[in-house]
Amino acid sequence: MTTENSNTSAGQPEPIRCDNLLISFTSEFHRVWDSRGSGAAVGSFWRPAPAPDLLPGYFPLGDLAVTGYDNVNGNRIVAVVCEGETSNDGASQGKALSPPMDYERVWRDSNSGAAADCTVWRPLPPAGYVALGFVCSNGRDKPLLNAIRCVRKDLVIPASVGDLIWDDKGSGARQNFSAWNIDPPQAAAGEIYFAPGTFFAAQSHSRPETPIAYALRMQMPRQTLPAPVAPKLSGYGAPPEPEPAGVTQTVRIPWFAVSDHLLPEEQWRTSAFYRLERSDQYVLAGYGHNTSERPRPFKWRALRTQNSQMLQVFSILTSIEVATAWPPKPSNGARAIRFSAHLHKDFTYTETSSRGWEDARPLDIVAMAAKNKAVAIYQIQSFYTLKRADGTPVGISIGYTDDESLYLSEYPPETDSTLTFTPQLATEPFASQGPADNESEDVDTASQPMREEIRVTDSAP
C-alpha cells in the first residue's frame, strides 16, 4: 500500500492507496430521511456527498445511519472511494470499483406514520465485487446505480455486525427493520481493517446471525533504512561509546488509528498519516581485558530500556498498542472510523512473544575471554517515536532492548559473531540506573557456576 496525490485537489489530505483503489474521507452529507412522526426512536439516514471540486471522482460506499436528528455535517466522517491508476507492475486484478448491477429492497416504512416515505436497499454487486453498505431512498423508487460504488473483493475482508444504531420499534410499519454498525475483525500483523462508516440493514429487530458484511483492508506502509553497523574492538583499551541511535524503520499509520485529541475532520486534515519511527543503536553491555595467561570469564549485569508503565502511558496518549492489535475490542460508542490495526511483529520484536515488553528485569551476561584477549558485548536498543505529518512528536517515546541477539567483539580479532541465546534474568536487586554495568566482575569458576544457558566462550588454551 502506498499513498499518492495525483487524484487529490490542492490542499486536500493525501488519500490511502490500496492497489488501484484510492480512499479518502468526507464530512459532508445530504439528509435522506428521518423518523419524525413514526413513533419510533429518533434516527436518520444521510448520504455522503464529497465535494466535486475537492474530491473529484469520489463516491460513497453506502449511506450513514445515526441515532438522532441533529445535522451531522462536520461532526461525522466517512470513507469515500475513487478509481486510481493501475500500478506499474500490472499486478492489479481489474478495476477497483464498479457500480451495483441492481438493488434489492430490504425495508419499506409502510404504515409507520413518518412524515416522509423511506425505503432501504441492498446493492447487488457484479461478480468479483462486494457491497460495503446499504442505500436509503426518501420515496419508493430505487436509488440511482451511480449513487455508490462496490469494491473488488480482494480489497476487502469479511466483517461482523457491531452494536445497534436504530430500529423502527414503535413505528407500526408492516415490516420490522434495524440498522447496525459494522465491526472489522482483528487485524493480522502489518495490516489495518476498517469499516467505511456504512451500516448493515436487517429485516428484524434482532441482531443478524449470519450477516454478509465487509470492511476495507490495507497494509501499513513501511520504510526500512540501513541498520547500524556493529562496533568492533580496535585495541585493548575500553571501547568508545557507539554511534547514537538512527532511524532504521518507519511505519505509516492512517489518522483514524491514532488518538491526537482533535475532532476527526481536524485530525484528518492536520495529519492524514502519522509516522511511527524506530531508531536503533548498539550499546555496550560489558567490556573486559584478560591480561593473564589462562582463559577467564567476565560477568556483567545489563539493564533493559523497556518500562511497562511508560508503555501504558504511550498507549493511552496515542491509542497505539505496540505488542498487540488495537483497539483491543470493538467500541460500543460512536467512533470516527471503526478499525483494527496491528504493527509488524519484526518491527516490535514480537515474532515469538509480546512478554518482552513487560519484563524490565536486568540480565546477567557471562563471556569467556581467552588469554591476552579483550572482549566486549553489545546489545541493540530501539526507541519508538510517533510523529505527525509535520514532524512534531505525539505523546512520549518508548524504548526496547533486544535481548535475543548479543554481539561479541574481541581483540585481537579472530571471530566476530552475532550470538542468539536465552538470557539469564537477574534475581538479585541491582542499584545501577544506567543501561549496563560495564565494570567486569571476575568469576571464580571453581566455586560459582555460570548461570547462563549459553555463554560466550573461546576455546583457545
VOTI-596936 format. One record per residue: x, y, z of N, C-alpha, C in turn; residue in one letter. Coordinates in steps of 0.02 Angstrom, whole numbers, plus 50000, padded with zeros to 5 digits. Layout:
VOTI-596936
XYZXYZXYZA;...
***
This chain:
VOTI-596936
500414994150000500005000050000500435006250000M;500265010949958500615017249955500115022849957T;500355028949954499905034549950500105038849891T;499615042849866499775047049810499335053149812E;499545058349776499185064649775498865066049707N;498955061749658498765063449590498025064549582S;497605061249621496885061949615496595066449668N;497005070449701496775074649755496885081849737T;496385086049750496455093049736496955096149784S;497235101949764497725105349805497425106849873A;497805105649925497575107049993497205101350025G;497035096149987496695090450016497195085450043Q;497045082250100497495077050125497585071450075P;498165068450075498295063050027497865057050043E;497645053449992497215047650004497635041450021P;497295036450046497585029750052497525026449984I;498065023149964498035019349902498135011949917R;497665007849898497715000549902497664997849831C;498224995949802498244994149732497975000049691D;497444999049651497165004549613496535007449644N;496455006549709495895009549747496155015349787L;495845021249779496005027149819495455028149870L;495665029349933495185030249988495325036950020I;494815041150023494855047450059494275047950107S;494135053850132493615054550183493235061050172F;492605061050194492205067050189491775067750252T;491625073950269491165075450324490565079450299S;490435078950233489865082350202489335077250183E;488705078750200488155074050191487525077650168F;487075073850136486395076050123485925071750165H;485445074950198484955071050236484485067550187R;484395060950198483945057050156483265056150189V;483255054450253482615053050287482735053150362W;482215054850401482245053750473481565051250497D;481555048950559480975045250585480445049750617S;480475056150606479975060650636479265058450617R;478825058150668478135056350657477985048950657G;478505044750659478395037550652478225034150718S;478375037250775478285033850839478885029650859G;479375028850814479985025050830480485029750864A;481035026850888481565030950917481855035550863A;482175040950886482445045850839483025042750801V;483005043550736483535040950693483495044250625G;484045044150588484055047250522484575043950478S;484485044850413484945042150362485225047950322F;485865047350306486225052750271486635049850214W;486685053550158487085051550101487735055450101R;488315052050104488955055650097488965059450031P;489215065650033489215069949974489895073249966A;490405069549945491065072649937491025078249885P;491295084049903491265089849859491635088449794A;491315089449736491635087849672492275091849659P;492305097949685492905101949673493485099949718D;493325096849775493855094749821494035087449812L;493545083349799493665076149791493345073749726L;493595075949670493295073949606493365066449594P;492825063449572492835056249556492725051749615G;492605054349674492495050149734491755048649744Y;491615042449767490935040049777490855037249847F;490245037449875490115033949938490115026349928P;490175022649982490105015449982489435013250010L;489045017950033488395016650063488195022750104G;487595022550131487345028250171487545027450244D;487455033050281487615033450352486965033250392L;486925029050442486355028850488486585031350556A;486195035850586486385038650651485775038750697V;485915038950761485395039850812485315047350823T;484715049850810484595056950820484415060450756G;484215066850763484025071050705484535076450691Y;485035077250733485495082850726485865082450660D;486025088350633486425088850572487115085850584N;487305081050543487945077650553488515080950513V;488365085850471488885088950430489415092050475N;490045090150463490595092550502490695088850568G;490215084450587490265080850650490395073350641N;490275070850582490425063750568490865063550506R;491255058150499491705057450442491685050250419I;491645049250353491605042550325492095042050266V;492235035950246492685034750190492305035350124A;492635038050074492375038150005492935035649960V;492755033349900493245029749859493265032449788V;493835031249756493935033449687494365028249651C;494245027649586494665023149546495345026349535E;495875022749552496545025249542496885022149482G;497485024349469497865021649413498125014749429E;498155010549379498425003849388499165004249403T;499405000149449500115000149468500544998349408S;501165000749410501624999749354501794992449342N;501764988349396501954981349387501384977149357D;500804980349345500254976849314499924971649358G;500024972249424499754967149470499014967949484A;498714973549465498014974749479497584969449445S;497034967549477496604962249452495984965149418Q;496034971049390495464974249358495294980649395G;494754983749374494544989949406494384988749479K;494564993549521494444992849592493714993749610A;493354997649570492664999549587492184997849530L;491554996849548491034995749499490374998149528S;489935001049487489265002449513488884995949523P;488384995849566487994989749575487604988149512P;487434981749504487034979749446486294981449458M;486084981249521485384982549537485334983349613D;484724984449638484604984849710484034980149729Y;484074977549789483544973449818483264977049879E;482604977849881482304981549937482324977450001R;482544980550055482574977350120482014979750165V;481824986050161481314988750206480924994250172W;480274994550189479834999950168479435002050229R;479395008550241479085010850304478325011550300D;477995007250262477265007550255476925007350323S;476455011950334476065012450397476475014750456N;477075017450445477485019650501477245026350529S;476895030150488476675036750510477205042050503G;477785040450475478315045450467478095050950420A;478395056650429478215062450388478405061550315A;478875057250301479085055950233479175048450223A;479095046250161479185039150146479935037350146D;480075030950160480765028550160480795021350137C;481295019850098481455012950081482215012050089T;482415005950107483125004350115483284998650067V;483844999250033484014994649979484714991549988W;484754985249968485404981649967485684981949896R;486284984649887486584984549820486764977449799P;486654975849736486834969349709487454970249664L;488034968149688488664969449652488754964649594P;489154966549545489334961849492489814956549519P;489934951349480490384945949501491074948749515A;491374946549570492044948749589492054955049631G;491464957849647491424963949686490944962849744Y;490994967049796490544966549853490294973549870V;489714973749902489434979949927489614980650001A;489814986650021490034987850090489504991650130L;488924992950102488414996650139487744996150105G;487244999150136486564999350110486395006550090F;485875007250050485695013750022484965015150038V;484815021350057484135023450075483845027950021C;483185028050019482835032449972482255035650009S;482145042149998481575045550029480965045049983N;480805039049965480235037549922480225030149908G;479865028249857479785021249841480235018949784R;480565023649750480975021949692481665019449714D;481955015249671482625012849683483125018649678K;483655018249717484185023349708484515022649639P;484835027849617485205027549555485795022749561L;485955019349507486525014749508487175018449520L;487195024749502487795028749509487855031849579N;487405030049624487415033249691488005030849732A;488225024649723488765021849763489225017749719I;489735014949749490175010249715490255003949756R;490334998349720490544991949750491294991149741C;491604987049783492334986449785492554979449765V;493104978949729493374972549709493504968249771R;493344961849766493314957649825493994956749859K;494544956849823495194955849854495414961749896D;495054967349892495234973449930494844974049995L;494444969050011494044969350072494144963050113V;493844962950172493884957050216493204956150250I;492974949950260492324948950295492324952150364P;491764955150381491704958650445491074956150481A;490974958550541490404956550582489964962550599S;489384961050625488914966350645489084968550716V;489104975050727489254977750792488634979550832G;488624985450862488064987450904487504990550861D;486904990650890486314993250857486355000850850L;486185003350791486135010550780485425013050788I;484945009750754484245011950756483805006250733W;483195005850762482685001350735482015004850737D;481525001850704480875005150695480355002950747D;480585000150803480104998050855479645003850873K;478995002450875478505007550892478255011550833G;478525010250774478315014150715477655011650686S;477485005350697476895002450667476975000450595G;477585000750569477704998750500477554991350491A;477364989450430477194982450416477804977950422R;478384980650407479004976750411479434979150469Q;479754974450502480244976350553480904978150519N;481284982550553481914984850523482394986850579F;483044985650567483574988050613484204989450573S;484574994450596485214996350565485764995450616A;486324992450594486864990450639487534992950614W;487974994450661488664996050643489014989850617N;489554990950579489964985550553490644985750588I;490844980150617491484979650653491974975250614D;492564977750599493064973650565493324968150611P;493614962850584493934957750626494604960250651P;494904956450697495564958350722496074957850665Q;496464963050658496934963550602497514958750610A;497754956250554498374952450553498964957250559A;499534954750580500124958950589500294962550524A;500414969150530500594973150473500014975750433G;499394974750457498804976750419498324980850462E;497864984350427497314987950459496684986150422I;496154984450459495494983250431495034988750458Y;494634991850415494204997150440493544997450401F;493004999050438492354999950408492305007150382A;491995008150324491985014950295491505019650329P;491085017250375490585021550407489875019950384G;489805014650344489145012550321488805008350376T;488215005650360487845001550409487604995150376F;487414990350418487114984050395486374984250413F;485944982350365485214982650375484934975650383A;484444974850428484124968450440483364969250440A;483024964150417482284964250415482004961450480Q;482274963650536482044961450602482314966350653S;482114965350716482384969450770482944965850807H;483114959850785483634955750817484284956350779S;484824955150814485484955250782485524949850729R;485744951450669485804946350616486284940850637P;486094934650625486514929050646487084927650597E;486954928150533487474926750483487504932450432T;487714938250455487724943950409488274943150356P;488154945950298488664946350246488894953550244I;489404955050284489654961850289490404961850274A;490654967650254491354968150235491654974650262Y;492324974450269492714980450287493284981150238A;493534987150231494124988350189494754985750224L;495244984050185495874981650214496454985250181R;496974986350220497574989550194498184987050232M;498744987050200499374985750234499664992250259Q;500024991950315500354997850340501004998850302M;501075004450265501695005450228502295005950275P;502825002550257503425002550299504045004250256R;504465008550283505095010150251505665007550295Q;506115003950265506685001050302507325004450278T;507705007050326508345010450312508915005950338L;509535007450318510095003150340510155002850416P;510264996850441510354995850513511044998150534A;511144999850597511805001950620512314996350614P;512934998150603513474993250597513724991450667V;513794984950678514014982650744514714985150759A;514844987850819515514990350836516004984450842P;516644986150834517184981250842517744984150885K;518014979950927518594982150966519184983350920L;519534988750932520124990350891520764990350932S;520704988550996521294988351040521104985551107G;521594985551153521464982751219521104987751264Y;521104994051247520794999051290520034998651287G;519725001951336518995002151339518715005151275A;518205002151245517945004651181517565011251191P;517555015551139517165021751143516425020251141P;516025025251157515295024451153515095023451080E;514635018851067514415017750997514055023850969P;513945023750905513595029150871512895030050901E;512635036350901511955037450927511435034050883P;510835033350911510305029850876510105033550812A;509955029750760509715032550697509095028850675G;508655032350638508025029250616508185023550567V;507915017750581508035011950539507385009250508T;506815010650539506175008450511505645013650526Q;505185014650479504635019250487503995015950462T;503475016050503502825013450484502335019250481V;501945019650427501455024950419500775022350441R;500445026150485499805024050514499285029250496I;498715027450467498205032350450497905035750511P;497675041750502497455046050557496945042850603W;496475038950575495935036350617496155031050666F;496765028350659497025023350705497455026350760A;497475033150763497895036650812497465041650850V;497565042050916497235047150956497685053350958S;497385059050944497775065250944497375071150972D;496835069651009496445074651045496185080150998H;495985078150937495685082750888495025079850864L;494585084050839493985081650806494185077750744L;493795072650724494005068350668494215072150606P;493795076750581493975080250520494605084550529E;494665087750588495265091750601495885087350602E;495825081550633496405077050636496595074650566Q;496095072750526496225070450457496575075850416W;496345082050422496645087350383497325089550412R;497425088550477498065090350507498615085250491T;498435078850495498935073650483498575067450457S;498515066850391498175061050362498535054650380A;499195055150389499595049350410500055051450466F;500205046750510500705047650563501275042850549Y;501875044750572502465040550564502685037950632R;502705031350639502995028250698503695026150679L;504185029850707504885028750690505225024250742E;505625019550717506045015550761506765017250749R;507115019450801507825021050797508215015850835S;508735013050803509125007650833509835010050847D;510135007350900510845008550913511135002850953Q;511775001650944512134996850986512345000351050Y;512284996851106512524999451170513004994251200V;513494996751235513984992251266513684989151328L;513644982551328513384978951387513944976851434A;514544975951408515094973951451515754973751413G;516304975351449516974975151420517454972351472Y;517924968251449518424965551494519074963951457G;519644964451493520294962951463520634957651506H;520744951851478521074946451513521834946951502N;522184949251552522914950151547523294943951571T;522934938851592523264932851618523424928051561S;523754922651578523944917551529523454911851527E;522894912551560522384907251561521704910251541R;521264906451510520584908951496520234910751560P;519834915851559519454917851619518784920851597R;518274920051639517624922851623517554929951650P;517144933751617516924940351641516164940251647F;515924943951696515204944051708514974951351712K;514414952951680514114959651684513364959051696W;513084964251720512364964751726512114970451682R;511654968951637511404973851589510674975451604A;510494981751598509804983851610509424984351544L;508774983851548508344984651490508034991551488R;507854993751428507555000451422506795000151425T;506484994251414505754994051415505484995151485Q;504904998351488504585000051551503834999451541N;503514995051578502804993651567502374999851581S;502575003951629502185009951643502235015051586Q;502835015951558502915020451502502535017851441M;502545011251431502175008351376501425009751383L;501175009151445500465010551457500305017951443Q;500745022351464500635029551451500635030851376V;501105027851340501135028651267500475026551235F;500205020851256499585018251228498995022751244S;498985025451305498435029951324498455036251282I;499045039051271499115045351235498995044651160L;499165038851132499135038151059498605033151035T;498365028951080497915023351067498275017351036S;498905018151016499265012750983499495007551033I;499375001251017499634995651056500234992951019E;500804992651053501424990451020501444982951012V;501214979351063501324972151064500724968151038A;500144971251031499544967651010499144971950961T;498594969150936498144972950893497764978050935A;497564983450903497154988450938496614990950890W;496054993550915495864993450986495744986251009P;495794984951075495754977951099495084974751085P;494534978651082493874975951066493454981551035K;492934979750997492524984950965492214989551017P;492144995850997491845000851042491095000751034S;490735001951089490015002451087489775009451070N;490225014351072490045021251059490185023150987G;489985029250970490115031850902490855033350896A;491165031050843491865032250832491945034550760R;492445038550746492535041250679492545035550627A;493005030950635493075025250590493205019150633I;492805013950624492905007850662493455003750628R;493955001650667494554998650637494864993650684F;495314989650657495774985550696496454986050661S;496984987450699497654988250672498144984050711A;498684981950677499184977750709499864979150677H;500344981450716501004982950689501374976650668L;501854977450623502264971750601502634968850661H;502644962250666502944959050725503704959850728K;504034959950671504764961050673504924968350687D;504464972750676504554979750693504534980750769F;504134976650803504034977450876504344971750917T;504744967450886505074961950923504564957250954Y;504014955950921503514951450949503394945350905T;503904943350867503824937450824503654931250865E;503954930550923503844924550964503384925951023T;503434931851052503034933351111503034940851122S;502494943351153502464950451171502674951751243S;502854946451280503004947251351503644951251364R;504084951551314504694955351325504574962651340G;504014965351316503864972351328503674973751401W;503494968651437503264969451506503804967551557E;504354964851535504864962351581505474966851578D;505584970651631506154975351633506714972851679A;506684966651700507214964051743507884964051707R;508434965651743509094965651711509314958551693P;509824958251652510104951951628510814951151653L;511004945051673511694943251689512014940251626D;512584942751608512934940451548513624938151567I;513824932351543514484929551557514834928351490V;515454930751483515854929551423516524926651445A;516754921551409517404918451423517934921451376M;518444924551405518974927551365519594923151366A;519874922051308520504918251304521074922351333A;521654919251340522224922751368522414928751325K;522594934151358522804940351325522284942851274N;521654942251292521114944451249520704949851283K;520444954551243519944959251266519284957351232A;518744957651269518084955851242517584961451259V;517104962351214516554967151226515904964051201A;515374965051239514704962651221514264968751208I;513904968651152513454974151133512744971651127Y;512264975951147511554974651137511274979951089Q;510704978451061510344983351020509774986351061I;509754992951065509194996451095508795000051040Q;508144999551045507705002750996507255007751032S;507135013551001506705018751029506165020350978F;505545020951002504975022050959504685028950972Y;504575032850918504305039550924503765040450871T;503175042750892502625043950846502635051350827L;502595052650761502625059550736502045060950688K;501815067150690501305069450643501635070650574R;501215072450526501475073750459501975079450458A;501895084250503502365089950505502995088550546D;503055082450572503655080550610503615081650684G;503075084550709503015085650781502845079050815T;503135077750874503015071450908502335071250943P;502065065250950501435064050986501595059751046V;501375061851105501475057751164502205057551185G;502435051651204503115050651229503465045351187I;504125045051193504495039651160504575033851209S;504615027851182504715021851223505295017951195I;505615013851238506195010051218506115002651227G;506524998851192506534991551197507254989151187Y;507474984551229508134981551223508064974551194T;508394973351139508374966751106508844962051142D;508564957451180508984952751217509044946051181D;508734945451122508784939251085509434938851046E;509744944551033510364944750994510884948951030S;511434945951048512004949551076512584948951026L;512984954151023513554954250976514204954251016Y;514634949451002515284948751035515834951250989L;516264955551015516864957550979517464956351025S;518024954050995518614952651035519234955451001E;519734956851042520364959451015520944955751049Y;521434953351010521474953550937520894949650905P;520654952050847520054948850817520204942050789P;519764937450803519794930850772519104929150744E;518594930150787517904928850765517464934250793T;517084937550750516564942150770515904939050749D;515454938350795514844934750779514254937650817S;513664936650789513034938350823512804932150860T;512694932750924512534927050966511784927150983L;511434921950965510734921250984510694916451042T;510374918651096510404914651156509804916051201F;509714911751251509204912851302509524916251361T;509374922651373509714926351426509494924051495P;509934925251544509784923551613509534929851649Q;508914929651672508644935351709508964935851777L;509134941951797509424943051863508894942051916A;509094939051972508624937852026508774942052087T;509334945752086509524949852143509444957152126E;509314961552175509244968652161509874971452131P;509784976552089510354979752056510264987252060F;510754990852087510654997852104510785002552045A;511185000451996511355005051942510745007251903S;510745013651881510185016251842510365016851768Q;510975015051749511175015751680510955009751640G;511105009751572510915004251530511294997851543P;511874998351573512264992351588512794993951639A;512994988951677513564989551722514164986951683D;514574991551657515114989651612515744987651649N;515744987851715516334985451752516314977951755E;516834974751730516844967551729516944964851799S;516694958951811516744955751876517064948951867E;517614947751902517934941251899517474935951928D;517474930051897517064924651920517494918851939V;517424916351999517784910452023517414904351998D;517644901451942517274895951913517294889651955T;517764889452001517794883452043517244883352096A;517054889252120516564889552174515884892252152S;515844895452093515214898452072515084896651999Q;514594892251988514454890251919514134896051880P;514264896251814513934901251772513194899551765M;512764904851764512044903651764511734904251694R;512124906451643511824907051576511754900251545E;511204899551507511094893251471511594892551413E;511754898251381512264898351329512754903951345I;513394902751341513894907651360514324909251300R;514614915151301515114916951251515774914051273V;516064909751234516674906351255517184906451199T;517804905451219518354904751172518754898751195D;518844893951153519164887751174519914887851167S;520204893551151520944893751145521264892351212A;521834888851214522164887151278522474893351309P;
***
